[in-house]
Amino acid sequence: MQEQRQRTRILIVYYSRFGAVRSLAEHVAEGARRVPDIETEMLEVEDLPVEALRPGERAADMQMRRAMVVGKLGSADALIVGAPAYFGSMASPVKRLFEDCATASNPPATDRSRPWHHYLFHDKPGGAFTASATPHGGNEQALHSILTLMMHLGMVVVTPGQQMPILENDAAPYGATAITGAMGNRIPTETELESARALGQRVAEVATWLAWGRTEWEKRHGAIGDHVASVTKST
């Protein structure tokens, strides 16, 4: 009987003011689902910090909502993060979300001076996507800022790399991008949407390989440990 494998969970985290990044996020998820046994979930980043009280919300409600966000980030097998390119970097609400959640415990009692001591994101594959108003609007720098954040969190960075034909392809090798126009209302082209799908598929594939490989490694490591223990006991 073939062993039934657990579904791999991909969380797409995105911030979108005018809808372009949201469209990319949806197509990233579509691409991820091209891979068998993949489950996708969307997490939209809000303008308000995760710890800011919403209208009519109590502190206990906020802590529960924050714990849910941290739980989604922590339980995902891979993260694909999207943000518009603002001044050559990711939009600040996305960075703020990770700054808040990278130090979070449940309940939130944290040492904010040392977020790198928290291992919530360690070993998760991660990819990035962005949109800018113009072709030179900082999209590659925004991708770099997201990927740098992932490296600081101990994640395994996954990029599309150079795509064929290399000299004619407009896609960035660091992640999926789109040009949205000055008002943010330019609809992403099919080429841009396919790049988003391809990114989702690639991250999902790598996440699946890592999950399956880790399961096999743990089985073998456990078998070796059991063998050593039995030999030690017998002697």
C-alpha positions as CSV (number, residue, x, y, z in Angstrom):
1,M,0.0,0.0,0.0
2,Q,1.4,3.4,-1.0
3,E,2.1,5.7,2.0
4,Q,-0.3,8.6,2.2
5,R,1.6,11.9,2.4
6,Q,0.5,14.9,4.4
7,R,-0.6,17.9,2.4
8,T,1.9,20.7,2.2
9,R,0.6,24.1,3.4
10,I,1.6,27.2,1.5
11,L,0.7,30.6,3.0
12,I,0.6,33.6,0.7
13,V,1.1,36.8,2.7
14,Y,0.3,40.0,0.8
15,Y,-0.4,43.7,1.2
16,S,-2.4,45.4,-1.6
17,R,-3.7,48.9,-1.8
18,F,-5.1,49.0,-5.4
19,G,-5.6,45.3,-6.2
20,A,-2.5,44.5,-8.4
21,V,-0.6,42.7,-5.6
22,R,-3.8,40.9,-4.6
23,S,-4.2,39.7,-8.2
24,L,-0.6,38.4,-8.2
25,A,-1.2,36.7,-4.9
26,E,-4.2,34.8,-6.3
27,H,-2.2,33.6,-9.3
28,V,0.7,32.6,-7.0
29,A,-1.8,30.4,-5.2
30,E,-3.1,29.1,-8.5
31,G,0.4,28.1,-9.5
32,A,1.1,26.5,-6.2
33,R,-1.9,24.3,-6.6
34,R,-0.5,22.9,-9.8
35,V,1.6,20.7,-7.4
36,P,-0.2,17.7,-6.0
37,D,-1.1,17.6,-2.3
38,I,-0.7,21.4,-1.9
39,E,-3.0,23.4,0.3
40,T,-2.9,27.2,-0.1
41,E,-4.2,30.0,2.2
42,M,-4.2,33.8,1.9
43,L,-3.2,36.2,4.6
44,E,-3.9,39.9,3.7
45,V,-1.8,42.4,5.7
46,E,-3.7,45.3,7.1
47,D,-2.6,48.9,7.4
48,L,-3.0,48.8,11.2
49,P,-0.4,47.0,13.2
50,V,-1.5,43.6,14.3
51,E,-1.5,44.7,18.0
52,A,-3.6,47.8,17.3
53,L,-7.1,47.5,18.7
54,R,-9.8,47.4,16.1
55,P,-13.1,49.3,16.7
56,G,-15.0,47.6,19.5
57,E,-12.1,45.2,20.2
58,R,-10.8,44.4,23.7
59,A,-7.2,43.5,24.6
60,A,-8.2,39.9,24.9
61,D,-9.7,39.9,21.4
62,M,-6.6,41.4,20.0
63,Q,-4.4,38.8,21.6
64,M,-6.6,36.1,20.2
65,R,-6.5,37.6,16.7
66,R,-2.7,38.1,16.9
67,A,-2.3,34.5,18.1
68,M,-4.3,33.3,15.0
69,V,-1.9,35.3,12.7
70,V,1.2,33.9,14.4
71,G,-0.4,30.4,14.3
72,K,-0.9,30.7,10.5
73,L,2.7,31.8,10.0
74,G,4.1,29.2,12.2
75,S,2.1,26.2,10.9
76,A,2.7,27.0,7.2
77,D,5.2,24.8,5.5
78,A,6.2,27.7,3.2
79,L,5.6,31.4,2.9
80,I,5.3,33.5,-0.3
81,V,5.3,37.2,0.6
82,G,4.1,40.0,-1.7
83,A,4.2,43.7,-1.2
84,P,4.2,46.8,-3.5
85,A,7.5,48.5,-4.0
86,Y,7.6,51.7,-2.0
87,F,10.7,53.9,-2.2
88,G,12.8,50.9,-3.2
89,S,11.6,48.5,-0.5
90,M,8.6,46.5,0.6
91,A,5.6,48.4,1.9
92,S,6.1,49.1,5.6
93,P,2.9,47.2,6.8
94,V,4.5,43.9,5.6
95,K,7.8,44.5,7.4
96,R,5.9,45.6,10.5
97,L,3.8,42.4,10.6
98,F,7.0,40.3,10.6
99,E,8.6,42.5,13.1
100,D,5.6,42.0,15.4
101,C,5.2,38.3,14.7
102,A,8.9,37.3,14.7
103,T,9.0,38.0,18.4
104,A,5.5,36.7,19.2
105,S,4.7,33.9,21.6
106,N,1.3,32.8,22.6
107,P,0.3,34.6,24.8
108,P,2.4,37.5,23.6
109,A,5.1,37.9,26.2
110,T,8.2,38.8,24.2
111,D,11.7,40.3,24.2
112,R,11.4,42.7,21.2
113,S,15.1,43.5,21.3
114,R,16.1,40.1,20.1
115,P,13.7,38.9,17.3
116,W,16.4,36.7,15.8
117,H,16.2,34.5,18.9
118,H,12.7,33.3,17.7
119,Y,12.7,30.3,15.5
120,L,9.1,30.5,14.2
121,F,10.3,30.7,10.6
122,H,13.4,28.6,10.6
123,D,13.8,26.2,7.6
124,K,10.6,27.3,5.8
125,P,11.0,27.9,2.1
126,G,10.1,31.4,1.0
127,G,9.5,33.4,-2.2
128,A,8.7,37.0,-3.0
129,F,6.6,39.0,-5.4
130,T,5.9,42.7,-5.9
131,A,4.5,45.4,-8.1
132,S,5.7,48.9,-8.9
133,A,4.2,51.8,-10.8
134,T,7.0,52.0,-13.4
135,P,9.5,49.6,-14.9
136,H,12.3,51.2,-12.8
137,G,10.1,51.7,-9.7
138,G,12.2,49.7,-7.3
139,N,10.6,46.2,-7.9
140,E,13.9,44.3,-7.7
141,Q,15.0,46.2,-4.6
142,A,11.6,45.4,-3.0
143,L,12.1,41.7,-3.8
144,H,15.6,41.9,-2.2
145,S,14.2,43.5,0.9
146,I,11.7,40.6,1.3
147,L,14.3,38.0,0.6
148,T,16.7,39.6,3.0
149,L,14.1,39.5,5.7
150,M,13.6,35.8,5.0
151,M,17.3,35.1,5.3
152,H,17.4,36.9,8.7
153,L,14.6,34.6,9.8
154,G,16.5,31.5,8.8
155,M,14.3,30.6,5.9
156,V,15.2,28.8,2.7
157,V,15.0,31.4,-0.1
158,V,13.4,30.2,-3.4
159,T,13.7,32.3,-6.5
160,P,12.6,31.7,-10.1
161,G,16.1,32.4,-11.4
162,Q,16.7,33.5,-15.0
163,Q,14.0,32.4,-17.3
164,M,14.2,31.6,-21.0
165,P,14.8,33.3,-23.3
166,I,17.2,35.0,-21.0
167,L,18.0,38.1,-23.2
168,E,14.4,38.8,-24.1
169,N,12.6,37.8,-20.9
170,D,11.3,40.7,-18.8
171,A,10.8,38.7,-15.6
172,A,13.1,39.3,-12.6
173,P,15.2,36.4,-11.4
174,Y,14.4,37.2,-7.8
175,G,10.6,36.8,-7.8
176,A,7.4,37.7,-9.6
177,T,6.8,41.3,-10.6
178,A,4.2,43.5,-12.2
179,I,4.0,47.1,-13.5
180,T,0.8,48.8,-12.3
181,G,1.0,52.3,-13.7
182,A,0.9,55.7,-11.9
183,M,-2.6,55.2,-10.4
184,G,-2.1,51.5,-9.6
185,N,-4.9,50.5,-12.0
186,R,-3.0,48.8,-14.8
187,I,-4.1,45.2,-15.0
188,P,-1.1,42.7,-14.8
189,T,-0.3,41.2,-18.2
190,E,-0.7,37.5,-18.9
191,T,3.1,37.2,-18.8
192,E,3.3,38.8,-15.4
193,L,0.5,36.5,-14.1
194,E,2.2,33.4,-15.5
195,S,5.4,34.5,-13.7
196,A,3.3,34.6,-10.5
197,R,2.0,31.2,-11.2
198,A,5.4,29.8,-11.9
199,L,6.7,31.3,-8.6
200,G,3.9,29.6,-6.7
201,Q,4.6,26.3,-8.4
202,R,8.3,26.5,-7.8
203,V,8.0,27.3,-4.1
204,A,5.4,24.5,-3.7
205,E,7.7,22.0,-5.4
206,V,10.6,22.9,-3.2
207,A,8.5,22.9,-0.1
208,T,7.2,19.4,-1.0
209,W,10.7,18.1,-1.6
210,L,12.0,19.5,1.7
211,A,9.0,18.1,3.6
212,W,9.3,14.7,2.1
213,G,13.1,14.7,2.5
214,R,12.8,15.7,6.1
215,T,10.3,13.0,6.8
216,E,12.6,10.4,5.3
217,W,15.7,11.8,7.1
218,E,13.8,11.6,10.4
219,K,12.8,8.1,9.7
220,R,16.4,7.1,8.9
221,H,17.9,9.1,11.8
222,G,15.4,7.5,14.1
223,A,16.2,4.0,12.8
224,I,20.0,4.7,13.2
225,G,19.4,6.0,16.8
226,D,17.3,2.9,17.6
227,H,20.0,0.6,16.2
228,V,22.7,2.4,18.3
229,A,20.6,2.2,21.4
230,S,19.9,-1.5,20.9
231,V,23.6,-2.3,20.3
232,T,24.6,-0.2,23.4
233,K,22.0,-2.0,25.5
234,S,23.1,-5.5,24.4
235,T,26.7,-4.8,25.2
